[in-house]
């Protein structure tokens, strides 16, 4: 597969997941601000912007200004708004049409084309319908990818990008609540933002406390948005890409080593130690996501040209002709 196609599919997975997770987090935050008058809108808005890595605009923030920045922002500093994420996913799909299905392209393209109308409606009637639209289209995209793409390297790159982005977003979400009391209602916000509230209640029979929420969001083996599940999924797809089930030297690829180390540190953590230095543990996972992305770029996404020398040795000192072609992986 061409390096540019692999990179495009990887970033399609990341950008669609980013738009989906951002819509979920913003939807819960907006509901909280509208329903709970005791919550400071400016403080809650700045907390959310810090979670998403978006630089806050000058002046006090409320529900509408927060929605403008996170949902509809253009040229945001530091992070990425929902509109920007969908636009980036669509542009990557447009540049890799030969390796994406028609259904996936139509899903992303129609979503992108519907954004202006949905934005106008959101400014008149509130952001909930817009955010629900984004979540629904992201779910449609995931279903179409699973049902229309062959399980080849292209599909694995897309799932790999989705899994790494999911880890990063869940880490950001938990970092925003570090330091809250064990009985704080903000932990319910974490669960709802991840779409985990009902599953958590069924798993723990309705008992809600910080330790169990963190344990569920980080270590649960069955919930697809938990950090451990996403790390294991990314590791599995990277193993399939490397196609070295019997490598006698062990793990030699840097991205695979980073993912395996992060997954094993969570998997073999002693009971009761998860909350110890939680902030440092989450910051380390966030750094791992960045390092994995850099390692993947070096290993797969750089276009490594190969050089063919013609008439070598025919005329000493004469400039030789070069043939540069795009590298493949």
Phi, psi and omega per residue, in radians:
X1 nan 2.413 3.108
X2 -1.089 2.526 -3.112
X3 -1.050 -0.687 -3.110
X4 -1.167 -0.615 3.092
X5 -1.214 -0.714 3.098
X6 -1.067 -0.769 3.141
X7 -1.148 -0.696 3.131
X8 -1.091 -0.780 -3.134
X9 -1.152 -0.698 3.100
X10 -1.032 -0.789 -3.101
X11 -1.352 -0.450 2.996
X12 -1.059 -0.826 3.104
X13 -1.035 -0.738 -3.123
X14 -1.196 -0.796 -3.059
X15 -1.199 -0.679 3.108
X16 -1.148 -0.736 3.092
X17 -1.123 -0.668 3.125
X18 -1.121 -0.759 3.107
X19 -1.099 -0.746 -3.136
X20 -1.103 -0.882 -3.107
X21 -1.142 -0.693 3.118
X22 -1.110 -0.714 3.106
X23 -1.109 -0.711 3.130
X24 -1.106 -0.821 -3.101
X25 -1.140 -0.769 -3.135
X26 -1.145 -0.690 -3.128
X27 -1.051 -0.801 3.141
X28 -1.161 -0.704 3.139
X29 -1.126 -0.738 3.121
X30 -1.088 -0.773 3.106
X31 -1.066 -0.713 3.135
X32 -1.104 -0.743 -3.132
X33 -1.178 -0.617 -3.108
X34 -1.370 -0.526 -3.040
X35 -1.650 -0.481 -3.048
X36 -1.975 1.862 -3.099
X37 -1.298 -0.228 -3.138
X38 -1.402 -0.210 -3.126
X39 -1.435 2.301 3.093
X40 -1.333 1.995 -3.075
X41 -1.050 -0.714 -3.097
X42 -1.155 -0.772 -3.135
X43 -1.158 -0.773 3.126
X44 -1.117 -0.673 3.132
X45 -1.155 -0.748 3.133
X46 -1.187 -0.580 3.061
X47 -1.099 -0.780 3.127
X48 -1.111 -0.765 3.125
X49 -1.092 -0.634 3.092
X50 -1.159 -0.691 3.095
X51 -1.047 -0.744 -3.086
X52 -1.461 -0.117 3.133
X53 1.317 0.366 -3.123
X54 -1.712 2.303 3.120
X55 -1.199 2.247 -3.115
X56 -1.252 2.543 3.078
X57 -1.313 2.858 3.107
X58 -1.206 2.652 3.097
X59 1.622 2.909 3.126
X60 -1.178 2.661 -3.089
X61 -2.004 2.563 3.013
X62 -2.387 -2.944 -3.087
X63 -1.025 -0.774 -3.040
X64 -1.267 -0.747 3.120
X65 -1.191 -0.608 3.075
X66 -1.111 -0.765 3.127
X67 -1.115 -0.704 3.113
X68 -1.002 -0.728 -3.084
X69 -1.317 -0.884 -2.996
X70 -1.362 -0.667 -3.075
X71 -1.591 -0.791 -2.954
X72 -1.969 0.066 -3.044
X73 -1.095 2.476 2.995
X74 -2.051 2.468 3.136
X75 1.011 0.751 3.096
X76 -1.204 2.609 -3.101
X77 -1.675 2.190 3.058
X78 1.633 -0.968 -3.075
X79 -1.929 -2.595 -3.024
X80 -2.617 2.160 3.098
X81 -1.346 2.993 -3.139
X82 -1.119 -0.786 3.141
X83 -1.079 -0.734 3.127
X84 -1.136 -0.690 -3.136
X85 -1.132 -0.777 3.126
X86 -1.143 -0.709 3.115
X87 -1.093 -0.721 3.139
X88 -1.170 -0.701 3.100
X89 -1.095 -0.729 3.140
X90 -1.151 -0.702 3.119
X91 -1.138 -0.694 3.084
X92 -1.129 -0.686 3.111
X93 -1.167 -0.642 3.125
X94 -1.125 -0.581 3.130
X95 -1.465 -0.108 -3.119
X96 -2.279 0.739 -3.078
X97 -1.097 -0.491 -3.088
X98 -1.260 -0.247 -3.124
X99 -2.059 0.103 3.058
X100 -2.002 2.656 3.125
X101 -1.348 2.768 3.109
X102 -1.063 -0.654 -3.122
X103 -1.126 -0.708 3.121
X104 -1.136 -0.782 3.130
X105 -1.076 -0.779 3.140
X106 -1.116 -0.627 3.111
X107 -1.108 -0.872 -3.123
X108 -1.189 -0.699 -3.098
X109 -1.193 -0.759 3.124
X110 -1.186 -0.604 3.073
X111 -1.112 -0.789 3.122
X112 -1.081 -0.767 -3.110
X113 -1.205 -0.412 -3.140
X114 -1.495 -0.158 -3.058
X115 -1.058 -0.798 -3.125
X116 -1.033 -0.760 3.134
X117 -1.151 -0.743 3.122
X118 -1.131 -0.615 3.115
X119 -1.161 -0.749 3.117
X120 -1.088 -0.710 3.117
X121 -1.150 -0.663 -3.133
X122 -1.151 -0.634 3.138
X123 -1.221 -0.406 3.137
X124 -1.581 -0.721 -2.970
X125 -2.001 -0.031 -3.123
X126 1.925 2.767 -2.987
X127 -1.431 -0.156 -2.992
X128 -1.056 -0.780 -3.117
X129 -1.105 -0.682 3.111
X130 -1.101 -0.802 -3.107
X131 -1.173 -0.661 3.072
X132 -1.122 -0.660 3.092
X133 -1.068 -0.780 3.137
X134 -1.115 -0.776 3.132
X135 -1.093 -0.710 3.141
X136 -1.153 -0.730 -3.128
X137 -1.214 -0.594 3.073
X138 -1.154 -0.693 3.078
X139 -1.144 -0.676 3.084
X140 -1.100 -0.754 3.114
X141 -1.035 -0.799 -3.132
X142 -1.083 -0.723 3.116
X143 -1.142 -0.721 3.118
X144 -1.161 -0.671 3.102
X145 -1.091 -0.728 -3.128
X146 -1.223 -0.504 -3.024
X147 -1.763 -0.235 -3.072
X148 -2.100 -0.150 -3.123
X149 -1.806 2.399 3.012
X150 -1.164 2.635 3.137
X151 -1.415 1.085 3.136
X152 -1.878 -2.899 -3.092
X153 -1.105 -0.612 3.137
X154 -1.070 -0.794 3.104
X155 -1.087 -0.693 -3.117
X156 -1.161 -0.667 3.080
X157 -1.109 -0.695 3.139
X158 -1.146 -0.798 3.130
X159 -1.163 -0.637 3.095
X160 -1.060 -0.794 3.098
X161 -1.098 -0.725 3.116
X162 -1.077 -0.754 -3.097
X163 -1.168 -0.749 -3.129
X164 -1.152 -0.716 3.104
X165 -1.125 -0.657 3.134
X166 -1.129 -0.716 3.075
X167 -1.050 -0.825 -3.101
X168 -1.070 -0.753 -3.111
X169 -1.220 -0.674 3.109
X170 -1.177 -0.645 3.078
X171 -1.105 -0.783 3.107
X172 -1.042 -0.718 -3.128
X173 -1.107 -0.775 3.135
X174 -1.219 -0.607 3.110
X175 -1.071 -0.534 -3.123
X176 -1.210 -0.302 -3.076
X177 -1.919 0.007 3.093
X178 -1.084 2.255 -3.116
X179 1.758 -0.241 3.074
X180 -1.232 2.692 3.118
X181 -1.188 2.769 -3.077
X182 -1.106 -0.496 -3.103
X183 -1.768 0.217 -3.101
X184 -1.135 2.389 3.087
X185 -1.157 -0.188 3.132
X186 -1.135 -0.404 3.113
X187 -1.176 -0.506 3.032
X188 -1.141 -0.636 3.091
X189 -1.066 -0.700 3.105
X190 -1.042 -0.830 -3.117
X191 -1.111 -0.757 -3.131
X192 -1.188 -0.615 3.118
X193 -1.114 -0.562 -3.140
X194 -1.610 0.042 -3.087
X195 1.183 0.494 -3.011
X196 -1.941 0.042 -2.983
X197 -1.097 -0.895 -3.109
X198 -1.140 -0.735 -3.140
X199 -1.119 -0.696 3.102
X200 -1.093 -0.793 -3.126
X201 -1.084 -0.671 3.099
X202 -1.195 -0.600 -3.093
X203 -1.284 -0.748 -3.047
X204 -1.880 0.277 3.063
X205 0.972 0.653 3.024
X206 1.477 -0.022 3.129
X207 -1.389 2.155 -3.055
X208 -2.076 2.039 2.979
X209 -2.658 2.852 -3.003
X210 -1.064 -0.745 -3.074
X211 -1.059 -0.745 -3.113
X212 -1.281 -0.609 3.089
X213 -1.110 -0.823 3.125
X214 -1.103 -0.740 3.115
X215 -1.050 -0.765 -3.133
X216 -1.153 -0.799 -3.071
X217 -1.244 -0.411 -3.090
X218 -1.791 -0.642 -2.914
X219 -1.989 -0.194 -3.047
X220 -1.065 2.279 -3.090
X221 -1.443 -0.276 -3.002
X222 -1.903 -0.431 -3.108
X223 -1.402 2.154 -2.985
X224 -1.206 -0.222 3.118
X225 -1.793 0.078 3.073
X226 -1.247 2.719 -3.099
X227 -1.139 -0.755 -3.131
X228 -1.094 -0.792 -3.141
X229 -1.038 -0.756 -3.109
X230 -1.200 -0.675 3.079
X231 -1.095 -0.756 3.136
X232 -1.150 -0.660 3.099
X233 -1.133 -0.775 3.107
X234 -1.090 -0.724 -3.140
X235 -1.118 -0.719 3.135
X236 -1.107 -0.782 -3.119
X237 -1.192 -0.580 3.087
X238 -1.212 -0.629 3.043
X239 -1.054 -0.731 3.126
X240 -1.140 -0.633 3.112
X241 -1.189 -0.727 3.137
X242 -1.204 -0.568 3.083
X243 0.963 0.795 3.121
X244 -2.275 1.234 -3.085
X245 -1.195 -0.353 -3.087
X246 -2.180 0.763 3.135
X247 -1.198 2.043 -3.043
X248 -1.295 -0.276 -3.133
X249 -1.667 0.076 -3.109
X250 1.397 -2.723 -3.092
X251 -1.422 2.053 3.137
X252 -1.932 -0.429 3.135
X253 -1.308 2.328 -3.050
X254 -1.121 -0.763 -3.127
X255 -1.087 -0.739 3.121
X256 -1.124 -0.675 3.125
X257 -1.137 -0.745 3.138
X258 -1.126 -0.766 3.130
X259 -1.146 -0.746 -3.139
X260 -1.112 -0.680 3.127
X261 -1.161 -0.774 3.131
X262 -1.115 -0.744 3.135
X263 -1.145 -0.749 -3.107
X264 -1.200 -0.589 3.104
X265 -1.112 -0.630 3.066
X266 -1.336 -0.693 -3.047
X267 -1.140 -0.660 -3.056
X268 -1.870 0.440 3.082
X269 -1.254 2.410 3.134
X270 -1.182 2.516 3.108
X271 -1.037 2.358 3.112
X272 1.565 -0.108 -3.106
X273 -1.677 -0.039 -3.023
X274 -1.126 -0.700 -3.092
X275 -1.389 -0.226 3.085
X276 -1.211 2.175 -3.100
X277 0.844 0.834 -3.113
X278 -1.068 -0.717 -3.105
X279 -1.081 -0.741 3.117
X280 -1.145 -0.670 3.140
X281 -1.128 -0.744 3.131
X282 -1.189 -0.700 3.103
X283 -1.096 -0.628 3.111
X284 -1.172 -0.685 3.087
X285 -1.140 -0.688 3.107
X286 -1.119 -0.704 3.080
X287 -1.127 -0.655 3.111
X288 -1.073 -0.733 3.110
X289 -1.028 -0.744 3.123
X290 -1.132 -0.771 -3.108
X291 -1.174 -0.636 3.081
X292 -1.104 -0.751 3.100
X293 -1.048 -0.742 3.116
X294 -1.148 -0.714 -3.139
X295 -1.152 -0.693 3.092
X296 -1.119 -0.695 3.123
X297 -1.083 -0.729 -3.142
X298 -1.211 -0.642 -3.046
X299 -1.424 -0.629 -2.976
X300 -2.100 -0.600 -2.874
X301 -1.685 -0.216 3.094
X302 -1.316 2.421 3.106
X303 -1.472 1.697 -3.092
X304 -1.497 1.829 -3.107
X305 -1.289 2.568 2.995
X306 -1.920 2.603 -2.990
X307 -1.976 2.213 3.056
X308 -1.919 2.125 -3.129
X309 -1.642 2.229 3.135
X310 -1.872 2.459 3.100
X311 1.010 0.644 3.140
X312 -1.090 2.257 3.083
X313 1.477 -0.010 -3.098
X314 -1.245 -0.787 -3.132
X315 -2.316 1.958 -3.109
X316 -1.100 2.364 3.082
X317 1.425 -0.110 -3.141
X318 -1.531 2.456 -3.123
X319 -1.080 2.357 -3.124
X320 -1.616 2.672 3.112
X321 -1.426 2.449 3.141
X322 -1.986 2.484 3.008
X323 -2.070 1.969 -3.112
X324 -1.864 2.158 3.085
X325 -2.203 2.680 -3.112
X326 -1.175 2.354 -3.115
X327 -1.253 2.710 3.067
X328 -2.053 2.780 3.102
X329 -2.010 nan nan
